[in-house]
Amino acid sequence: MENVDERMKGTFQNVHHGYPTETLVRFLKVRDWNVHKAHEMLIDCLQWRIQNEIDNILAKPIMPTDLYRAVRDSQLLGCSGYSKEGLPVIAIGVGLSTYDKASVNYYVQSHIQMNEYRDHVVLVKKSGRLISTCLKVLDMAGLKFSALNQIKLLTTISTIDDLNYPEKTETYYIVNAPYIFSACWKAVRPLLQERTKRKIQVLQGCGRDELLKIMDYSSLPLFCRKEGSGSSYHSSNGTTDNCFSLDHTFHQQLYNYIKQQATLIETGLPIKRVSSCRFS
């Protein structure tokens, strides 16, 4: 990294968060330890960050709040807790995400903000070791063939993750898979990286019993707590227990964090990177 300009060095600091060696290893892994290819991938990532002003994306709230709520209602994504090893558990309502309440740009912006918030705030050093990955639980309840209409957007989001946030997910758990899942999977599978495919596990039913081996009940997404529950914005116990909801503690903290960063920019103060965020 000695031969790159200052802007790239600056954005690299926001990528490695104080762990440059571990970050370089992530890029090497995804390029099968080929140093030249890993270096090219990292440089492309840093250029993408500069060109798209990613270092400041956590200071760009989606406004007004009603628009952001509409994004949250149709892009079902949230953090339900942590595994027993301290890895954040990211819940994704694949089957019921409609992506039809806002423009594509807002969904992409929201996804990148979630990635950046995860890396800057949620991922922490715990018990003397670095926590740099998360678990993702994908709920397929409500999946329809019409979901393939969103393949372009989903491919865009997947490509952003593959090229700019490599090796950030330990395992993908698929739950509540309906009978049409196999057909949809055949269409999506060729679009995935081989390393991603190897991380995917399809669990029986809601996956509760298997997931309880690696996380406490309180960290289970609501759609994993009982058979047939599925992911729904209007789950039982209101919306505050539903990690997809803007009213959930996680999303409240995320949205408030982004608005606070925006205020700092407006007042000319430097952006503060705060880590070790917990919620219940």
Backbone as a ProteinNet text record, in pm:
[ID]
protein_1_A
[PRIMARY]
MENVDERMKGTFQNVHHGYPTETLVRFLKVRDWNVHKAHEMLIDCLQWRIQNEIDNILAKPIMPTDLYRAVRDSQLLGCSGYSKEGLPVIAIGVGLSTYDKASVNYYVQSHIQMNEYRDHVVLVKKSGRLISTCLKVLDMAGLKFSALNQIKLLTTISTIDDLNYPEKTETYYIVNAPYIFSACWKAVRPLLQERTKRKIQVLQGCGRDELLKIMDYSSLPLFCRKEGSGSSYHSSNGTTDNCFSLDHTFHQQLYNYIKQQATLIETGLPIKRVSSCRFS
[TERTIARY]
81.8	0	85.7	219.6	307.1	299.3	264.7	268.7	135.7	38.2	-90.7	-97.3	-191.2	-198.9	-265.5	-264.4	-312.7	-461.5	-539.7	-684.3	-709.1	-635.7	-653.8	-604	-495.5	-447.6	-551.8	-616.8	-718.3	-838.6	-885	-1002.1	-965.7	-838.7	-795	-803.2	-774.6	-787.3	-931.3	-1025.3	-1166.5	-1211.8	-1128.4	-1158.1	-1101.9	-978.6	-915.1	-942.6	-988.4	-1027.2	-918.1	-794.2	-685.5	-628.8	-682.2	-635.2	-599.1	-491.1	-454.5	-416.3	-344.5	-301.2	-420.9	-513.2	-632.3	-716.2	-719.6	-794.5	-730.4	-597.5	-527.6	-549.6	-556.5	-580	-718.1	-818.2	-952.2	-949.7	-879.3	-871	-788.4	-686.5	-606.2	-688.8	-767.9	-851.3	-945.9	-1013.6	-1115.5	-1054.1	-923.9	-853.6	-757.1	-789.7	-714.4	-564.8	-530.9	-393.8	-305.3	-366.4	-291.3	-267.3	-142.3	-110	-146.8	-116	-144.6	-294.7	-373.9	-519.1	-579.2	-526.6	-577.1	-546.1	-427.2	-389	-478.5	-505.3	-594.5	-734.5	-782.6	-916.3	-922.4	-818.6	-816.4	-811.1	-729.2	-719.9	-853.7	-919.1	-1051.5	-1152	-1143.1	-1232.5	-1210.9	-1086.5	-1055.8	-1100.2	-1083	-1128.6	-1280.3	-1348.4	-1495.1	-1539.2	-1470.9	-1506.1	-1487.4	-1379.1	-1352.6	-1453.7	-1476.7	-1567.9	-1710.4	-1751.6	-1888.9	-1900.3	-1790.8	-1788.1	-1839.8	-1793	-1839.6	-1797.4	-1681.1	-1634.9	-1732	-1815.6	-1913	-2056.5	-2076.8	-2213.8	-2292.3	-2221.3	-2290	-2326.2	-2300.3	-2342.7	-2446	-2508.6	-2607.7	-2738.6	-2817.2	-2943.1	-3042.4	-3118.4	-3227	-3343.6	-3376.2	-3478.4	-3587.5	-3711.6	-3752.9	-3766.6	-3797.9	-3807.3	-3909.4	-4018.4	-4120.5	-4063.2	-3972.5	-3908.4	-3819.8	-3745.3	-3659.5	-3742.9	-3856.5	-3944.4	-3997.5	-4027.8	-4075.6	-3967.7	-3842	-3730.7	-3721.7	-3732.1	-3722.7	-3840.2	-3957.6	-4075.2	-4064.8	-3984.7	-3979.1	-3843.8	-3744.2	-3612.7	-3587.7	-3636.7	-3638.2	-3499.2	-3436.9	-3298.3	-3274.5	-3203.9	-3176.6	-3082.2	-3048.1	-2957.9	-3036	-3050.9	-3135.2	-3057.7	-2925.5	-2845.5	-2708.6	-2653.9	-2518.3	-2512.7	-2421.1	-2400.9	-2326.2	-2311.9	-2240.4	-2092.8	-2041.7	-1902.8	-1888.3	-2000.3	-1995.8	-2015.3	-2050.6	-2073.2	-2213.4	-2226.5	-2359.8	-2445	-2573.7	-2667.6	-2752.2	-2730.1	-2802.2	-2919	-3039.7	-3160.8	-3205.4	-3241.1	-3282.6	-3412.1	-3515.9	-3644.3	-3650.1	-3587.3	-3577.1	-3713.8	-3795.5	-3922.6	-4022.6	-4020	-4120.3	-4065.8	-3940	-3885.7	-3937	-4001	-4062.9	-3984.7	-3903.1	-3821.3	-3905.4	-4024.3	-4114.4	-4165.4	-4101.5	-4147.7	-4055.3	-3943.4	-3847.7	-3767.8	-3684.6	-3602.5	-3489	-3433.1	-3324.1	-3207.9	-3177.2	-3063.5	-3075.3	-3197.4	-3216	-3192.2	-3232.6	-3209.5	-3060.3	-2989.6	-2844.9	-2776	-2817.1	-2759.2	-2781.9	-2903.7	-2935.8	-2852	-2833.5	-2754.6	-2609	-2552	-2413	-2400.4	-2498.5	-2495.5	-2498.8	-2577.7	-2580.8	-2443.5	-2379.4	-2245.5	-2145.7	-2148.6	-2053.3	-2079.4	-2206.1	-2240.8	-2198.9	-2220.3	-2175.2	-2024.9	-1947.7	-1802.4	-1747.5	-1810.3	-1759.6	-1810.2	-1929.5	-1993.8	-2026.6	-2089	-2139.8	-2028.9	-1938	-1828.7	-1730.5	-1698.9	-1614.3	-1508.3	-1407.9	-1308.3	-1358.5	-1375.6	-1435	-1345.7	-1327.3	-1249.2	-1109.8	-1051.7	-915.1	-899.2	-1009.2	-995.4	-1084.3	-1039.7	-1111.7	-1235.5	-1348	-1471.1	-1486.5	-1466.3	-1466.9	-1571.1	-1648	-1748.9	-1883.4	-1987	-2120.7	-2185.5	-2299.4	-2382.6	-2505.7	-2552.8	-2673.4	-2778	-2898.9	-3010.9	-3112.3	-3132.8	-3218.8	-3352.9	-3458	-3592.7	-3658.5	-3695.3	-3754.8	-3907.4	-3967.4	-4113.1	-4174.4	-4276.9	-4343.6	-4277.7	-4172.6	-4101.4	-4192.5	-4187.5	-4266.1	-4176.5	-4222.3	-4144.6	-4124.6	-4216.1	-4205.2	-4080.7	-4022.7	-3900.2	-3787.5	-3794.7	-3691.9	-3694.3	-3803.7	-3810	-3709.5	-3667	-3572.2	-3427.9	-3406.3	-3274.8	-3166.4	-3200.3	-3100.4	-3052.7	-3148.1	-3113.2	-3034.5	-3080.6	-3013.5	-2873.1	-2856.8	-2723.9	-2631.6	-2685.5	-2607.3	-2557.9	-2648.5	-2613.4	-2512.4	-2534.5	-2443.5	-2303.9	-2298.1	-2169.4	-2094.5	-2166.8	-2105.1	-2041.2	-2113.8	-2060.5	-1939.9	-1948.9	-1840.8	-1711.7	-1722.7	-1604.1	-1547.7	-1632	-1587.9	-1596.3	-1666.2	-1676.4	-1650.6	-1537.8	-1513.4	-1492.2	-1535.8	-1512.3	-1567.2	-1682.1	-1745.4	-1856.3	-1895.3	-2000.5	-1943.7	-1961.2	-1911.3	-1995.5	-2127.8	-2220.4	-2353.7	-2416.3	-2551.7	-2645.3	-2744.3	-2841.8	-2974.5	-3024.3	-3152.3	-3259.7	-3368.2	-3475.1	-3609.9	-3710.1	-3848.7	-3857	-3781.1	-3777.9	-3904.7	-3983.6	-4105.4	-4070.4	-4168.9	-4143.2	-4083.3	-4110.1	-4056	-3911	-3858.1	-3721.3	-3621.5	-3640.4	-3546.1	-3538	-3652.8	-3654.9	-3585.9	-3614.3	-3550.1	-3400	-3363.4	-3223	-3143.5	-3205.4	-3137.9	-3106.2	-3192.4	-3170.1	-3064.9	-3061.1	-2971.4	-2832.1	-2824.9	-2698.3	-2584.1	-2606.6	-2495.2	-2438.7	-2514.4	-2471.1	-2379.3	-2370.3	-2293.4	-2149.5	-2060.6	-1921.5	-1912.7	-1813.7	-1798.2	-1777.3	-1699.4	-1674.5	-1804.3	-1893.4	-2022.4	-2109.3	-2110.7	-2191.6	-2153.5	-2023.7	-1976.3	-2016.8	-2056.7	-2094.1	-2243.1	-2319.6	-2465.4	-2511.7	-2597.2	-2658.2	-2810	-2878.9	-3025.4	-3074.2	-3141.6	-3187.8	-3332.6	-3367.8	-3505	-3599.9	-3713.8	-3815.8	-3763.5	-3796.1	-3753.8	-3610.3	-3547.8	-3407.2	-3377.8	-3482.6	-3464.3	-3366.9	-3386.4	-3304.3	-3157.3	-3128.8	-2989.1	-2928.5	-3004.5	-2951.5	-2929.8	-3010.7	-2993.1	-2861.8	-2797.1	-2665.8	-2557.4	-2584.4	-2481.8	-2522.9	-2648.5	-2693.1	-2801.3	-2820.8	-2925.9	-3061.7	-3167.5	-3302.5	-3329.9	-3277.2	-3302.5	-3243.9	-3145.5	-3083.5	-3145.1	-3235.1	-3302	-3391.1	-3384	-3482.4	-3622.4	-3721.8	-3858.1	-3906	-3864.4	-3912.7	-3850.4	-3758.4	-3696.6	-3747.4	-3836.6	-3874.5	-3984.3	-4061	-4160.3	-4191	-4227.9	-4257	-4373.7	-4358.9	-4465.6	-4476.4	-4380.4	-4390.4	-4357.2	-4247.7	-4209.9	-4173.9	-4112.6	-4076.6	-4190.5	-4228.4	-4334.4	-4305.8	-4326.9	-4308.9	-4405.1	-4519.2	-4621.3	-4624.5	-4507.7	-4501.1	-4564.5	-4581.9	-4642.5	-4555.2	-4609.8	-4542	-4506.7	-4585.3	-4560	-4437.6	-4380	-4265.8	-4133.3	-4133.9	-4008.1	-3926.8	-3989.9	-3917.4	-3872.3	-3916.7	-3888	-3769.4	-3656.7	-3534.5	-3543.2	-3649.4	-3669.4	-3727.5	-3794.1	-3870.1	-3779.6	-3815	-3743.9	-3756.4	-3858.9	-3878.6	-3793.6	-3728.1	-3639.7	-3516.8	-3462.6	-3348.4	-3232.5	-3204.3	-3092.4	-3108.9	-3226.3	-3247.8	-3258.6	-3310.1	-3312.7	-3170.7	-3084.1	-2945.6	-2874.3	-2899.5	-2837.9	-2880.7	-3010.2	-3061.9	-3016.6	-3017.4	-2971.9	-2822.2	-2746.7	-2602.8	-2577.9	-2651.8	-2633.9	-2670.5	-2778.8	-2819.1	-2717.6	-2660.2	-2557.3	-2433	-2393.7	-2276.9	-2303.1	-2426.4	-2462.6	-2451.9	-2493.4	-2484.6	-2339.7	-2251.7	-2109.7	-2052.1	-2092.3	-2045.3	-2094.1	-2220.3	-2278.6	-2209.8	-2165.3	-2100.5	-1949.9	-1900.1	-1758.1	-1671.1	-1732.4	-1655.8	-1620.5	-1510.9	-1472.5	-1569.2	-1590.7	-1677.3	-1613.1	-1692.5	-1643.5	-1683.7	-1587.6	-1615.6	-1629	-1751.1	-1778.3	-1795.9	-1732.4	-1742.5	-1808.4	-1827.8	-1881.7	-2023	-2113.5	-2254	-2330.9	-2407.8	-2489.3	-2633.1	-2720.9	-2863.6	-2929.5	-3054.6	-3126.4	-3261.2
-121.3	0	127	112.5	228.8	311.7	248.4	316.3	378.9	382.1	441.6	583.2	663.8	803.3	816.3	936.6	960.4	931.9	961.1	934.2	785.1	703	558.7	507.2	566.4	527.4	561.9	677.3	718.5	626.6	590.9	502.3	361.3	321.8	190.1	182.4	292.9	295	268.6	318.8	295.5	155.2	83.8	-55.3	-148.5	-120.8	-216.9	-190.5	-70.5	-40.9	-78	-57.9	-88.4	-228.3	-305.3	-443.1	-463.3	-396.4	-405.8	-546.7	-619.7	-755.1	-846.3	-843.9	-928.5	-891.6	-763.3	-719.3	-770.8	-762.7	-814	-963.9	-1035.1	-1179.8	-1209	-1127.1	-1147.6	-1140.7	-1042.7	-1028.8	-1141.7	-1186.3	-1298.9	-1427.1	-1449.8	-1570.4	-1578.2	-1466.6	-1467.8	-1477.6	-1451.8	-1468	-1586.5	-1682.1	-1808.1	-1784.3	-1684	-1654.1	-1608.1	-1563.4	-1505.2	-1357.3	-1322	-1187.2	-1080.9	-1106.3	-1007.7	-982.6	-1090.1	-1075.6	-1010	-1044.1	-984.1	-835.1	-798.3	-656.8	-579.7	-636.4	-572.1	-553.5	-656.6	-650.4	-540.9	-531.7	-430.4	-290.2	-269.5	-138	-100.3	-196.3	-170.7	-132.9	-201.1	-172.2	-29.9	8.7	143.1	249.7	223.3	317.8	329.8	217.5	219.1	303	290.4	366.9	516.6	553.7	695.5	751.5	679	726	742.4	656.1	658.5	721.9	782.2	851.4	762.9	639	542.8	582.7	648	687.7	783.1	850.4	944.4	894.9	770.6	724.6	712.7	696.3	690.7	830.7	932.7	1068.6	1117.4	1021.7	1056.4	983	1033.9	966.9	969.7	862.1	857.9	935.3	1046.4	1136.8	1159.5	1192.8	1203.2	1066.4	1064.7	939.7	845.5	898.6	813.1	734.6	795.3	725.2	613.9	642.4	538.7	425.5	459.8	355.6	268.3	330.6	254.5	158.4	202.3	114.2	-3.6	25.3	-81	-178.9	-129.4	-215.3	-309.5	-273.5	-352	-416.1	-383.4	-447.4	-503.6	-624.7	-681.7	-730	-650.7	-674.4	-615.1	-688.8	-636.5	-726.7	-685	-762.8	-807.2	-938.3	-990.6	-1017.3	-1013.5	-1040.6	-1092.6	-1178.8	-1228.9	-1379.7	-1446	-1588.8	-1607.1	-1731.5	-1760	-1722.7	-1711.8	-1671	-1521.2	-1448.7	-1304.3	-1250.3	-1337.1	-1291.1	-1232.3	-1115.1	-1058.4	-1152.2	-1160.4	-1242.7	-1149.3	-1153.5	-1068	-1147.4	-1097.4	-1162.8	-1095.1	-1176.5	-1123.7	-1192	-1114.2	-1168.5	-1173.1	-1272.4	-1281.3	-1296.2	-1384.6	-1417.3	-1304.2	-1215.9	-1110.7	-970.9	-960.9	-831	-799.6	-684.4	-650.5	-547.4	-467	-365.2	-278	-242.8	-167.7	-37	9.3	130.2	249.9	227.1	335.1	301.1	393.5	367.7	272	210.1	113.9	176.6	301.7	368.5	371.1	387.9	392	254	148.8	14.5	-18.7	22.7	0.3	83.5	209.6	295.8	236.6	192.1	134	10.4	-73.4	-195	-161.4	-66	-28	33.9	113.8	171.4	63.1	-40.3	-152.3	-218.4	-238.2	-297.4	-212.3	-81.9	8.3	18.1	22.4	27.6	-101.1	-212.2	-341.9	-339.3	-289.9	-293.6	-189.2	-71.7	36.4	29.5	-26	-16.6	-152.3	-240.3	-366.1	-467	-483.1	-577.3	-521.5	-602.5	-555.4	-659.1	-613.9	-706.4	-757.1	-887.2	-945.5	-1056	-1056.1	-1160.9	-1176.1	-1061.6	-1065.5	-1107.3	-1133.3	-1171.1	-1082.7	-1064.2	-979.3	-1050	-982.6	-1032.8	-959.6	-1029.2	-961.7	-1017.5	-1116.6	-1176.6	-1183.1	-1214.3	-1226.3	-1354.2	-1388.2	-1497.3	-1435.6	-1495.7	-1445.8	-1556.3	-1522.7	-1616.2	-1563.4	-1639.9	-1597.3	-1668.7	-1591.5	-1647.8	-1649	-1768.3	-1782.8	-1789.6	-1774.7	-1778.1	-1672.5	-1710.2	-1617.3	-1602.6	-1681.6	-1672.2	-1709.5	-1627.6	-1652.4	-1639.9	-1695.1	-1684.9	-1538.9	-1453.6	-1311.4	-1247.8	-1313.6	-1261.6	-1252.9	-1335.9	-1333.8	-1202.6	-1126.6	-996	-898.2	-930	-843.5	-891.9	-983.4	-1046.1	-943.4	-838.8	-737.9	-661.8	-618.7	-546.8	-636.6	-760	-852.3	-886.5	-894.7	-920.6	-801.7	-680.4	-560.1	-559.3	-589.7	-591.8	-702.4	-820.4	-932.4	-901.8	-834	-798.9	-698.1	-602.3	-505.3	-577.8	-672.8	-748.5	-832.1	-903	-992.2	-915.8	-798.8	-726.4	-630.4	-584.6	-479.5	-516.3	-623.5	-668.9	-820.1	-866.3	-1010.7	-1073.7	-1198.1	-1277.8	-1210.5	-1147.2	-1084.7	-1170.8	-1276.3	-1365.6	-1503.9	-1553.6	-1685.7	-1796.1	-1785.4	-1886.8	-1822	-1873.3	-1832.9	-1949	-1924.8	-2027.5	-1995.2	-2089	-2071.3	-2147.1	-2077.3	-2139.4	-2112.8	-2189	-2174.3	-2178.7	-2269.9	-2278.7	-2346.1	-2276.7	-2336.4	-2426.8	-2490.4	-2588.3	-2524.3	-2395.4	-2332.1	-2286.7	-2304.7	-2259.3	-2326.2	-2455.2	-2528.5	-2467	-2429.2	-2369.1	-2233.1	-2152.1	-2020.5	-2034.4	-2133.1	-2157.1	-2190.9	-2266.4	-2301.4	-2177.2	-2074.6	-1951.2	-1862.4	-1864.7	-1775.5	-1834.9	-1965.5	-2030.8	-1996.9	-1996.4	-1966.1	-1824.7	-1735.4	-1596.9	-1579.2	-1681.9	-1672.3	-1717.4	-1656.8	-1699.5	-1838.5	-1917.9	-2053.4	-2052.9	-1958.1	-1951.4	-1924	-1843.4	-1815.1	-1940.2	-2014.3	-2136.9	-2234.5	-2244.2	-2339.1	-2298.9	-2174.9	-2126.7	-2140.4	-2184.4	-2189.5	-2322.4	-2313.9	-2432.9	-2416.3	-2513.4	-2511.5	-2594.6	-2529.7	-2596.6	-2641.5	-2743.2	-2795.8	-2700.2	-2674.9	-2591.1	-2452.1	-2403.8	-2270.2	-2267.6	-2384.7	-2392.2	-2370.2	-2363	-2327.7	-2419	-2550.4	-2643.6	-2634.7	-2622.4	-2611.8	-2478.6	-2371.7	-2239.4	-2222.1	-2289.9	-2279.8	-2342.3	-2418.3	-2473.5	-2366.4	-2259.4	-2157.2	-2019.9	-2004.4	-1876.9	-1901.3	-1805	-1814.6	-1782.8	-1824.2	-1802	-1653.6	-1567.8	-1424.7	-1365.5	-1434.3	-1384.6	-1445.5	-1542.2	-1601.1	-1496.7	-1482.6	-1398.2	-1451.1	-1364.6	-1407.3	-1520.3	-1517.8	-1618.8	-1756	-1766.5	-1896.1	-1953.3	-1882.2	-1924	-2028.6	-2039.6	-2146.7	-2179.4	-2303	-2346.1	-2267.1	-2226.7	-2156.1	-2009.4	-1958	-1817.7	-1725.8	-1754.2	-1673.7	-1531.7	-1457.9	-1319.6	-1229.4	-1144.5	-1049	-920.5	-809.4	-680.1	-666.7	-731.3	-719.5	-845.8	-887.2	-1004.5	-975.4	-1082.4	-1067.7	-979.9	-933.1	-846.5	-711.4	-669.6	-540	-543.5	-428	-420.7	-405.7	-372.8	-348	-474.7	-593.5	-719.6	-769.2	-703.1	-746.9	-667.8	-735.2	-664	-603.9	-633.8	-569.5	-429.1	-404.2	-280.9	-161.8	-46.7	76.2	106.2	51.7	74.7	-16.9	-115.6	-203.5	-124.7	-162.5	-90.3	-80	-187.4	-186	-77.3	-72	26.3	167.6	181.9	314.1	364.6	276.7	314.9	346.1	264.7	286	420.2	445.2	567.5	691.4	682.7	795.7	820.7	713.1	725.3	800	762.4	827.2	975.3	1007.1	1147.3	1226.7	1163.9	1230.9	1259.5	1162	1181.8	1293.6	1300.5	1406.6	1544.1	1552.9	1678.1	1720.6	1624.8	1655.9	1713.7	1655.5	1705.5	1848.2	1872.9	2005.7	2112.7	2073.9	2170	2177.7	2098	2101.6	2022.6	1941.5	1859.7	1726.4	1663	1533.8	1423.8	1329.1	1215.5	1128.6	1086.8	1000.4	856.4	765.1	623.4	560.3	518.1	459.5	310.4	232.4	87.4	27.9	-102.5	-180.3	-137.1	-143.9	-111.7	-238.4	-234.3	-349.7	-308.8	-403.2	-377	-504.4	-492.5	-610.4	-618.4
0	0	0	-1.7	1.9	-125.5	-236.9	-366.2	-407.9	-319.6	-353.9	-300	-354.3	-312	-174.8	-122.3	13.9	28.6	-75.8	-67.2	-49.7	-122.7	-112.2	22.4	72.6	205.4	311.4	292.5	388.7	388.8	270.4	265.4	309.3	288.8	336.1	487.9	556.4	702.6	745.4	665.6	698	660.9	585.8	553.4	659.9	704.1	795.4	943.4	980.4	1119	1219.5	1181.7	1273.2	1259.3	1164.5	1143.8	996.4	949.5	807.6	763.6	847.9	810.3	790	885.7	875.8	753.2	720.7	602.7	474.3	465.3	347.4	331.8	443.4	439.4	380.8	412	356.2	203.7	150.6	5.1	-56.2	13.9	-35.4	-38.8	64.2	69.8	-48.5	-75.5	-180.2	-319.4	-329.3	-456.8	-451.4	-364.5	-353.5	-335.7	-255.3	-214.6	-330.5	-437.6	-548.7	-515.9	-487.4	-440.2	-543.6	-668.7	-774	-786.2	-790.2	-802.7	-678.3	-561.5	-438	-434.5	-480.1	-484.5	-580.7	-696.2	-793	-734.4	-665.9	-606.5	-499.6	-417.6	-312.7	-372.1	-473.5	-537.6	-600.3	-665.7	-724.1	-616.1	-501.8	-390	-339.7	-322.1	-271.9	-372	-501.1	-603.4	-602.3	-584	-573.8	-454.8	-343.4	-224.3	-248	-313.5	-339.6	-438.4	-547.3	-651.3	-600.3	-506.8	-455.1	-316.6	-269.3	-140.1	-25.8	-25.9	74.9	215.5	228.2	361.1	430.4	353	410.6	401.2	358.4	336.3	466.7	578.9	707.7	758.5	677.6	709.6	609.3	538.8	436.9	466.5	561.6	596	480	468.4	370.7	431.6	371.1	424.1	320.4	368.7	508.3	574.4	701.7	776.4	715.7	662.4	601.2	483.7	409.2	298	350.4	456.8	514.5	572.6	633.8	687.3	574	460.2	344.7	295.2	298.1	259.6	355.9	484.2	585.2	573.8	537.2	524.2	404.8	306.6	183	156.2	238.2	233	372.5	396.7	530.9	570.2	657	694.3	831.7	917.6	1050.9	1127.5	1247.1	1333	1456.5	1474.2	1582.9	1710.9	1706	1825.4	1788.7	1876.3	1855.9	1881.9	1813.2	1837.3	1968.8	2011.5	2135.3	2125.7	2003.4	1982.5	1960.7	1969.1	1956	1816.7	1721	1584	1570.7	1508.7	1486.6	1400.5	1432.9	1356.6	1271.4	1140.3	1047	989.6	1009.6	958.8	829.3	730.1	600.4	557.7	536.3	492.8	340.9	283.2	137.4	72.4	127.4	64.1	59.8	161	170.1	142.4	102.7	61.8	-79	-94	-221.9	-303	-236.7	-303.7	-397.5	-353	-441.2	-379.8	-273.4	-206.1	-229.7	-298.9	-323.9	-448.8	-493.3	-611.2	-576.4	-679	-660.3	-584.8	-612.9	-548.6	-396.8	-345.8	-200.8	-138.2	-207.1	-153.9	-152.2	-256.8	-261.3	-153	-139.2	-35.8	102.9	128.5	258.9	286.8	185	202.6	236.1	164	190.3	329.9	368.9	503.2	610.4	587.5	681.4	689	574.3	572	649.6	623.8	688.5	839.1	877	1019.8	1088.8	1020.4	1074.2	1100	1001.9	1012.8	1108.9	1114.8	1199.4	1342.9	1361.6	1492.4	1554.4	1476.8	1534	1559.4	1462.8	1480.9	1583.4	1683.2	1793.3	1826	1900.5	1952.4	2086.8	2098.4	2218.3	2272.2	2403.7	2471.4	2410	2371.7	2322.7	2177.6	2106.8	1966.6	1879.9	1757.9	1663.9	1610.4	1616	1554.2	1421.9	1311.9	1181.5	1085	1129.7	1042.3	1112.9	1036.9	1092.7	1039.8	1096.2	1046.2	981.4	873	808.2	803.1	846.7	844.2	743.1	637.1	526.7	533.6	555.2	564.7	427.3	381.8	249	253.4	370.2	380.7	290	215	125.4	-9.8	-34.2	-161.8	-278.4	-383	-503.7	-626.1	-737.1	-860	-901.3	-859	-894	-832.8	-731.6	-670.2	-772	-874.8	-978.9	-1056.8	-1044.1	-1109.3	-1048.7	-924.9	-856.4	-873.4	-966.1	-978.5	-1011.1	-1089.2	-1125.3	-1001.9	-917.9	-795.5	-701.3	-683.1	-592	-640.7	-772.9	-828.6	-803.6	-816	-787.9	-643.7	-551	-408.9	-380	-437.8	-417.5	-471.7	-586.7	-646.8	-559.4	-503.3	-412.5	-294.6	-238.2	-124	-163.4	-276	-318.2	-345.5	-408	-451.9	-347.4	-256.1	-164.1	-15.8	16.1	155.1	161.3	107.6	100.2	238.3	248.8	370	495.5	484	599.4	657.9	585.6	634.1	657.9	779.3	815.8	752.2	770	718.5	683.9	577.3	540.1	573.7	658.6	694.5	625.5	547.7	479.5	555.4	590.6	668.6	602.1	645.6	596.6	443.9	383.6	237	184.6	101.8	44.4	-73	-130.7	-236.1	-360.4	-384.4	-504.9	-486.4	-366.1	-341.2	-435.6	-459.5	-545.5	-684.3	-739.2	-872.8	-873.1	-772.8	-763.8	-739.1	-659.7	-628	-754.3	-844.3	-970.4	-1052.5	-1042.7	-1118.9	-1053.2	-919.9	-846.1	-827.6	-808.5	-775	-872	-1003.9	-1096.1	-1079.9	-1017.8	-1001.3	-880.7	-796.3	-672.3	-691.5	-612	-609	-546.6	-589.2	-536.8	-386	-336.2	-191.4	-116.4	-176.2	-113.6	-110.2	-219.2	-225.7	-115.7	-87.1	13.7	155.7	173.1	306.6	334.6	236.9	249.7	308.6	410.3	470.4	468.5	413.5	412.2	530.8	624.8	746	731.8	808.3	804.6	875.6	814.6	876.7	909.3	1030.4	1071.6	1122.5	1133	1170.6	1317.3	1398.6	1539.3	1612.2	1603.2	1679.6	1642.4	1512.3	1468	1510.5	1497.7	1530.3	1680.2	1762.1	1907.2	1953.9	1867.3	1900.9	1895.4	1821	1803.3	1856.2	1898	1954.2	2057.9	2147.6	2248.1	2185.4	2254.6	2202.9	2178.3	2265.3	2252.3	2124.2	2066	1942.4	1816.7	1835.4	1719.3	1652.2	1520.8	1452.5	1481.8	1484.6	1516.6	1426.2	1298.7	1204.7	1228	1322.3	1355.4	1486.9	1553.9	1688.9	1692.9	1584.1	1579	1434.8	1409.2	1273.3	1216.7	1091	1022.3	1056.5	1136.7	1176	1058.9	988.7	872.8	911.8	820.6	849.8	809.5	899.6	870.2	943.9	876.6	941.9	1059.5	1049.3	1153.7	1239.2	1289	1374.2	1509.2	1585.9	1718.1	1806.7	1915.5	2011	1948.7	1851.2	1790.6	1701.4	1676.7	1585.8	1658.3	1786.6	1856.8	1874.9	1868	1877.8	1740.7	1636.3	1500.6	1447.3	1422.8	1384.6	1245.3	1169.4	1039.6	1054.3	1164.4	1183.3	1214.8	1162.9	1197.1	1345.7	1412	1554.9	1641.9	1582	1657.5	1703.1	1818.4	1876.1	1778.3	1706.7	1613.5	1508.1	1444.6	1339.2	1394	1515.5	1577.4	1600.8	1651.4	1674.2	1542.9	1441.4	1310.3	1251.1	1248.9	1186.5	1263.2	1396.1	1477.9	1457	1442.5	1418	1287.5	1182	1051.8	1060	1127.8	1140.6	1222.5	1324.7	1404.8	1321.6	1237.7	1151.7	1051.1	1000.3	906.2	973	1099.2	1174	1191.9	1218.7	1234.5	1105.2	993	863	840	872.2	850.7	935.3	1054.5	1144.1	1122.9	1026.9	996.5	1090.7	1177.1	1270.4	1205.7	1248.5	1190.9	1230.9	1137.8	1166.8	1273.7	1370.6	1476.8	1446.9	1459.7	1441.9	1579.5	1612.4	1743.8	1727.2	1814.4	1803.7	1926.5	1921	2032.1	2069.2	1973.4	1996.1	2031.8	2137	2176.3	2186.6	2165.7	2175.3	2222.2	2263.4	2311.5	2245.8
[MASK]
++++++++++++++++++++++++++++++++++++++++++++++++++++++++++++++++++++++++++++++++++++++++++++++++++++++++++++++++++++++++++++++++++++++++++++++++++++++++++++++++++++++++++++++++++++++++++++++++++++++++++++++++++++++++++++++++++++++++++++++++++++++++++++++++++++++++++++++++++++++++

